[in-house]
Structures are given as C-alpha cells and as structure tokens.
C-alpha cells in the first residue's frame, strides 16, 4: 500500500480512473466498457497464441513425418555416380554434427499391376544401414525392410501405393523405368518384375502414395550404374541442416552437390510461412478492434471527467500531466488485457490435447478423422518468441490507442469545463 501512495499523482489518478466507479450510472457504464476493452484484447491475444501454436504443431508434425523418410542432407556427385562413396562418407562423418550416413540410388518409374499403373519414386538402399539416416525400418507395418536381399528384386512400398495397386505381401509388380532400351519391336521402357515384401506407413500421404524401397544393388542394376548416386546424411539437429550443409561444402573434397531438406521442400515451407504471416495479420485485427474500443472508452472517460480535469488544471497540473493520466489509464487496460490473454492462450495451447478431446466428447464430433487427416489429435507447439511478439504487438496497439484521447484531455480549457458545474 505504501508503494502505491508513493507513486506520482498521475499514476494515482490513472489507477483510480481504471477501477470501477460506483458514484453514478455513467461511471459504471464507462467501467463496463473498460472491462469489454480488456476482454477484447485478452481474447484477441489468446486466439492468436492458440492458432499460431496449432499451426506450429501441424508444421512440426508434418516435418517430422517427412524427415522420417527424407534425409536431412543429401550429397551428390555431378557425374551422376559416386564411385568413392566410402571415402566421401568418412569425410562427412568427420563433421561432429553428422550422426549417420548411407549410400542410395534414386530414380522415378511406373509400377504396373493388372492394368493399374502408378508413378513412384524408387529408392535403392542398404537395409542394414538405412536406420542411420531414416525411420523407414520402424515404419514397416507388414513384412520387413531386411527382406530386401540383393539379386532377388524385392520391394517395400507405402501402404497407399500398395492399396492403389491392389497388392499385398508376396504379390508381383512390374516396374517400368523411363530409360528406353532398343528391341526388335522398337524403343521400349526397361521393365523388371519385383516381389512385394514389405509395406510401410510414414503418416505423410505424399510419401505413402509414391515411395518404394529396393536393395541398392538391384537399383544399380535397373539404372545400369556401377556405384550409388550419392549419400544421405542425418544430423543431430535438423534445424541446423542449412548451416551444416555449408560446412560440408567447405570441408568435403571434390565438386560435390550438397542440399538440405529445406531446399527439397522449399515451396511447401514458403507456403506455410506465408500462411502463418497472413494468419498473424488477420488475427491481429481482432486486437486492433479491441484497441479501437479502448479509444472509445477513453474518449468517454475524458468527456465524463472534464470537471476533474479542470480542477486539476486550476491546481497547477500541466497539460502534459493530464495527458499522462489518461495514457496510464489506457496503457493499464491494454496491459491487463494482454496479460490475461497471454495467460489464457498459453494455458489452452499447453493443454489442447485435453481440451479438444473434451469438446469432441461433449459435442459428439471428431475434428480430425484419422482416415482423412492421418492425425487424430490436434497438435500444438507453443513457441515463446511468438508469445512475446504477440504480447508486444498488443501492448503497442493499446499504447497507440491512448494517444488521441489523452491529447484531447490535455486540451480541455478549465473555464469552459467549469462553466456549467
């Protein structure tokens, strides 16, 4: 209490104006409008925190599922093959950030079964080494990645691809590659029959519907290569992939082409970032509307308090002090709304895995059917820099909203305000 009494009088008057008034119906109405302003800012801030957290959660979930199939970094030789891949792999592993490396061959082709044809990305791998660079072995739902034995021409494919072809474990499928071969009948695509020995589910439809694994040696025979196409690398922190890729370019000998996972999916990530920015702008308008409501509240307060302002002026208060009183009042309303919104938004974002199932049970609906979205729970990834940015924008808008009413209060003329009192 002593701390409050020791505050400058501008703060004391501003705090008094912020509290609910009991002396008249008009005072109570203004205080009610102040409460609405606080609530509007709080709801806007909370909505923005929750929405951005959910968008971050979706981005993280999709990224994790993509990188369960894709490598963090890929290293290619411009000549098309990497005969000295063992030496290149040792050079890559010298970087402390690189935790695993494995060779691969990748091509595109068509898979044919009973007149049904589907495009596919065919990746040749060493099954014993694949766990070092991807989670493919853990994602196999039927069969095994270890069944990819060189020379037997076995194949493991995504569940959606297998379902579209109508095949199961043990069935045969014909692979057609774009490279043509000369036959008595003319130029025809190269073909080879493979046996399905495994079905995986990455949880990302694009890869479940287009990816297939074969043994590295079988892929080299199909592509008529004498060595792998390159190396796939996994690093400790996937977000550091661009920086590690630059380090590898400088440290690894030869004219190698090195790309990280963000380059491979640049369009998708650019779209997500644009969507997040637009959503931030749209939801910030909610806070802006609450800030305009704050302007109305302060204008009404200035009109109702003109006699008080005149008395303060006659007692020696400067226009600057009067302006400061109403700026303090508006800033307190904005700060209270922001704090309440941050608390509510953080609480919801951290417990969305409990709140959403409760709402689903209450309403008898399911927001994310797994057979459509492949994600049954609404993900949330709260990031404190986002919370700080949202809170800062809300406080800034609230402060800007106080400028005009506060300036109007400082221009009140004592004689005119007290004429009819």
C-alpha positions in Angstrom: 0.0 0.0 0.0 2.8 2.4 0.8 4.3 1.8 -2.6 1.0 2.9 -4.2 0.9 6.1 -2.1 4.5 6.9 -3.1 3.6 6.9 -6.8 3.4 10.2 -8.7 -0.2 11.7 -8.6 -0.6 11.0 -12.4 -0.3 7.3 -11.6 -2.7 7.5 -8.6 -5.4 9.3 -10.7 -4.9 7.0 -13.7 -5.2 3.9 -11.4 -8.4 5.4 -9.8 -10.0 6.0 -13.2 -9.2 2.4 -14.3 -11.1 0.9 -11.3 -14.9 0.6 -11.4 -16.8 3.7 -10.5 -19.7 3.4 -8.1 -20.9 7.0 -7.8 -23.1 7.2 -10.9 -24.6 5.0 -13.6 -22.4 6.8 -16.2 -19.2 5.9 -14.2 -20.4 2.3 -14.0 -21.1 2.2 -17.8 -17.6 3.5 -18.6 -16.1 1.0 -16.3 -18.1 -1.7 -18.1 -16.8 -0.5 -21.4 -13.3 -0.7 -19.9 -13.9 -4.3 -19.0 -15.1 -5.0 -22.5 -11.9 -3.5 -23.8 -9.8 -5.7 -21.5 -11.8 -8.8 -22.5 -11.5 -7.9 -26.3 -7.7 -7.6 -26.1 -7.4 -10.7 -23.9 -9.5 -12.8 -26.4 -7.6 -11.5 -29.4 -4.2 -12.3 -27.8 -5.3 -15.7 -26.6 -6.8 -16.6 -30.1 -3.6 -15.5 -31.8 -1.4 -17.6 -29.4 -3.6 -20.7 -29.8 -3.9 -20.5 -33.6 -0.1 -20.0 -34.1 0.7 -22.8 -31.7 -1.6 -25.2 -33.6 -0.1 -24.1 -36.9 3.4 -24.6 -35.5 2.2 -28.0 -34.2 1.0 -29.0 -37.7 4.2 -27.8 -39.3 6.3 -29.8 -36.8 4.2 -32.9 -37.2 4.4 -32.8 -41.0 8.1 -32.0 -40.9 8.8 -34.9 -38.6 6.9 -37.3 -40.8 8.6 -36.0 -43.9 12.0 -36.4 -42.4 11.2 -39.9 -41.2 11.5 -40.8 -45.0 13.8 -38.0 -46.3 17.4 -37.4 -45.3 18.4 -34.2 -43.5 21.2 -33.7 -46.1 22.0 -35.3 -49.4 25.4 -35.4 -51.1 25.6 -35.9 -54.9 28.4 -36.2 -57.4 27.8 -34.1 -60.5 28.9 -37.0 -62.7 25.8 -39.0 -61.7 27.5 -41.7 -59.6 29.8 -41.7 -56.6 32.4 -44.5 -57.0 34.4 -43.4 -53.9 31.3 -43.1 -51.7 33.0 -44.8 -48.8 35.7 -42.2 -48.6 33.1 -39.4 -49.0 31.1 -40.9 -46.2 34.1 -40.9 -43.9 34.7 -37.2 -44.8 31.1 -36.4 -44.0 31.2 -38.2 -40.6 34.2 -36.1 -39.6 31.7 -33.3 -39.0 30.5 -33.7 -35.4 27.0 -32.7 -36.4 26.6 -35.7 -38.8 25.3 -38.7 -36.9 24.7 -41.1 -39.7 25.4 -41.7 -43.4 24.3 -44.3 -46.0 24.5 -44.6 -49.8 21.5 -44.6 -52.1 20.2 -44.6 -55.6 17.0 -42.8 -56.5 15.0 -42.9 -59.7 11.4 -42.4 -60.9 9.4 -45.0 -62.6 5.9 -46.6 -63.0 4.6 -49.6 -61.1 2.2 -51.8 -63.1 -0.2 -54.5 -61.7 -3.2 -55.9 -63.6 -3.6 -52.9 -65.8 -3.3 -50.4 -62.9 -0.3 -48.1 -63.3 1.0 -45.7 -60.6 4.0 -43.4 -60.6 6.6 -44.0 -57.9 9.9 -42.7 -56.5 12.2 -45.7 -56.3 15.0 -45.5 -53.8 17.8 -48.1 -53.6 19.1 -48.5 -50.1 21.3 -50.8 -47.9 18.7 -52.2 -45.4 21.3 -52.7 -42.7 22.4 -49.0 -43.0 19.1 -47.3 -43.5 18.3 -46.9 -39.8 21.2 -44.5 -39.6 19.5 -41.9 -41.9 15.8 -42.6 -41.7 13.0 -44.2 -39.7 11.9 -46.4 -42.6 12.6 -49.7 -40.7 10.4 -48.7 -37.8 7.6 -47.6 -40.1 7.2 -51.0 -41.8 3.8 -52.4 -40.8 3.9 -55.6 -42.8 6.9 -57.6 -43.8 10.4 -56.3 -43.2 13.0 -54.0 -44.7 15.5 -56.7 -44.1 13.8 -58.8 -46.8 15.4 -56.6 -49.4 18.0 -59.1 -50.5 20.3 -58.3 -53.4 19.5 -60.2 -56.6 16.0 -61.2 -55.5 14.4 -57.9 -56.7 12.1 -57.4 -53.7 10.4 -54.2 -53.0 8.9 -52.3 -50.0 6.3 -49.6 -50.7 4.0 -47.2 -49.0 0.6 -48.5 -47.8 -1.3 -46.1 -50.0 0.7 -47.1 -53.1 0.1 -50.8 -52.4 -3.6 -50.2 -51.8 -3.9 -48.3 -55.1 -2.3 -51.1 -56.9 -4.4 -53.7 -55.1 -1.4 -55.8 -54.0 -0.3 -57.5 -50.8 2.8 -59.2 -49.4 4.1 -61.8 -51.8 2.4 -60.3 -54.9 4.3 -59.4 -58.0 4.5 -55.9 -59.5 6.2 -54.7 -62.7 8.5 -51.7 -62.6 8.9 -49.6 -65.7 11.8 -47.1 -65.9 11.9 -44.1 -68.2 15.2 -45.1 -69.8 14.4 -46.8 -73.1 16.0 -49.9 -74.5 16.3 -51.0 -78.1 14.3 -54.2 -79.0 13.2 -55.7 -82.3 9.8 -54.1 -81.6 11.5 -50.7 -81.3 12.3 -48.5 -78.3 10.6 -49.7 -75.2 10.9 -48.8 -71.5 13.0 -51.1 -69.3 10.9 -53.4 -67.1 11.5 -55.7 -64.2 9.3 -57.8 -62.0 9.5 -57.2 -58.3 8.0 -59.0 -55.3 6.3 -57.0 -52.6 8.0 -58.0 -49.2 7.0 -55.0 -47.0 4.5 -52.2 -46.6 5.4 -49.0 -44.6 3.4 -46.1 -43.3 5.2 -42.8 -42.8 2.0 -40.9 -41.9 2.5 -38.5 -44.8 0.2 -39.3 -47.7 2.6 -37.9 -50.4 5.3 -40.4 -49.4 3.0 -43.3 -48.5 1.4 -43.0 -52.0 4.6 -42.5 -54.1 7.7 -44.0 -52.3 9.1 -47.5 -52.7 12.4 -49.1 -51.5 14.5 -51.7 -53.2 18.0 -53.0 -52.5 20.9 -50.7 -53.5 22.4 -53.4 -55.8 19.1 -54.0 -57.5 18.5 -50.3 -58.1 22.0 -50.0 -59.6 21.3 -52.9 -62.0 18.0 -51.3 -63.0 19.7 -48.0 -63.6 22.8 -49.6 -65.1 25.1 -47.8 -62.6 28.3 -49.1 -61.2 28.1 -47.0 -58.0 25.5 -45.3 -55.8 24.1 -41.9 -56.8 25.2 -40.3 -53.6 24.9 -40.2 -49.8 22.1 -39.5 -47.4 23.1 -37.9 -44.0 21.3 -37.5 -40.7 22.4 -34.8 -38.3 21.7 -34.2 -34.6 19.6 -31.0 -35.1 17.6 -31.0 -38.3 17.1 -27.2 -38.0 20.9 -26.8 -38.3 20.8 -28.6 -41.7 21.4 -25.5 -43.9 24.4 -24.4 -41.8 25.9 -28.0 -41.7 25.4 -28.3 -45.4 27.5 -25.2 -45.9 30.2 -26.6 -43.6 30.3 -29.8 -45.6 30.6 -27.9 -48.9 33.7 -26.3 -47.5 35.2 -29.4 -45.9 34.5 -32.2 -48.3 36.9 -32.6 -51.3 35.7 -32.6 -54.9 32.9 -30.7 -56.7 30.0 -32.2 -54.8 26.5 -31.0 -54.8 25.0 -30.8 -51.3 21.4 -30.0 -50.5 19.5 -30.0 -47.2 15.9 -31.0 -46.6 14.6 -27.4 -46.6 15.8 -27.0 -50.2 13.9 -30.1 -51.2 10.7 -28.8 -49.7 11.2 -25.1 -50.2 7.8 -24.5 -51.8 5.9 -26.2 -49.0 7.8 -24.3 -46.3 7.4 -21.0 -48.1 3.6 -21.6 -48.3 3.4 -22.5 -44.6 5.4 -19.3 -43.6 3.1 -17.2 -45.8 0.0 -18.7 -44.3 1.3 -18.1 -40.8 2.1 -14.4 -41.6 -1.3 -13.9 -43.1 -3.0 -15.6 -40.1 -1.0 -13.3 -37.7 -2.1 -10.2 -39.6 -5.8 -11.3 -39.7 -5.9 -12.2 -36.0 -4.0 -9.0 -35.1 -7.1 -7.2 -36.4 -9.0 -8.6 -33.5 -6.6 -6.9 -31.2 -6.9 -3.7 -33.3 -10.7 -3.8 -32.9 -10.3 -4.0 -29.2 -7.8 -1.1 -29.3 -10.4 1.0 -31.1 -12.8 0.1 -28.4 -10.2 1.4 -25.9 -10.2 4.7 -27.8 -13.9 5.0 -27.4 -13.6 4.2 -23.7 -11.0 6.8 -23.1 -12.9 9.4 -25.1 -16.0 8.8 -23.0 -13.9 9.0 -19.8 -12.4 12.3 -20.9 -15.8 13.7 -21.6 -17.2 12.5 -18.2 -14.1 13.7 -16.3 -13.8 17.2 -17.8 -14.7 18.8 -14.5 -12.0 16.8 -12.7 -9.5 17.7 -15.4 -10.4 21.4 -15.0 -9.9 21.2 -11.2 -6.5 19.5 -11.7 -5.5 22.3 -14.2 -6.5 25.0 -11.7 -4.5 23.3 -9.0 -1.4 23.6 -11.3 -1.3 20.4 -13.3 0.3 20.8 -16.7 -1.3 19.6 -20.0 1.5 17.1 -20.1 0.5 15.6 -16.7 -3.2 15.4 -17.8 -2.1 13.6 -20.9 0.0 11.2 -18.9 -3.0 10.4 -16.6 -5.1 9.1 -19.5 -2.2 7.4 -21.2 -1.6 5.5 -17.9 -5.3 4.5 -17.7 -5.3 3.2 -21.3 -1.9 1.5 -21.0 -3.1 -0.3 -17.9 -6.2 -1.5 -19.7 -4.0 -2.8 -22.5 -1.5 -4.4 -20.2 -4.2 -6.1 -18.2 -5.9 -7.4 -21.4 -2.5 -8.6 -22.7 -1.5 -10.4 -19.5 -4.9 -12.1 -19.3 -4.8 -13.1 -23.0 -1.2 -14.4 -22.7 -2.2 -16.5 -19.6 -5.3 -17.9 -21.3 -3.6 -18.5 -24.6 -0.7 -20.3 -23.0 -3.0 -22.4 -20.8 -5.1 -23.5 -23.8 -2.1 -24.1 -26.1 -0.3 -26.3 -23.5 -3.5 -28.3 -22.7 -5.1 -28.5 -26.2 -4.6 -32.3 -26.2 -7.0 -32.4 -23.2 -9.4 -29.6 -24.2 -10.1 -30.7 -27.8 -11.0 -34.4 -26.9 -13.3 -33.0 -24.1 -15.1 -30.8 -26.7 -15.3 -33.7 -29.1 -16.9 -35.9 -26.5 -19.2 -33.1 -25.4 -20.4 -32.4 -29.0 -20.2 -35.9 -30.3 -17.9 -34.9 -33.2 -14.4 -35.6 -34.4 -12.5 -32.6 -35.7 -9.7 -34.7 -37.3 -10.8 -38.1 -38.6 -7.7 -40.2 -38.9 -8.7 -41.8 -42.2 -8.7 -38.4 -43.8 -6.0 -36.4 -42.0 -3.8 -39.2 -40.7 -3.6 -37.2 -37.5 -6.2 -38.0 -34.8 -5.0 -35.4 -32.2 -4.8 -31.7 -32.8 -1.0 -30.8 -32.4 0.2 -27.8 -30.6 3.8 -26.4 -30.4 3.9 -23.3 -28.2 6.9 -21.1 -29.0 7.8 -18.4 -26.5 9.2 -15.9 -29.2 5.7 -16.0 -30.8 4.1 -15.3 -27.4 6.5 -12.4 -26.8 5.8 -10.9 -30.2 2.0 -11.2 -29.8 2.2 -9.6 -26.4 4.4 -6.8 -27.7 2.0 -6.0 -30.6 -1.0 -5.9 -28.2 0.7 -3.6 -25.8 1.9 -1.4 -28.6 -1.6 -1.1 -30.2 -3.1 -0.3 -26.8 -0.5 2.4 -26.2 -1.1 3.9 -29.6 -4.9 3.9 -28.9 -4.3 6.2 -25.9 -2.6 9.0 -27.8 -5.6 10.8 -29.3 -7.9 10.7 -26.2 -5.0 11.7 -23.9 -4.1 14.6 -26.2 -7.8 15.7 -26.2 -7.8 15.6 -22.4 -4.7 17.9 -22.3 -6.5 20.4 -24.5 -9.5 20.8 -22.1 -9.9 24.5 -21.1 -10.7 24.8 -17.3 -13.0 27.8 -17.7 -15.2 26.2 -20.3 -15.3 22.9 -18.4 -16.4 24.5 -15.2 -18.9 27.0 -16.7 -21.9 24.8 -16.1 -20.7 23.0 -13.0 
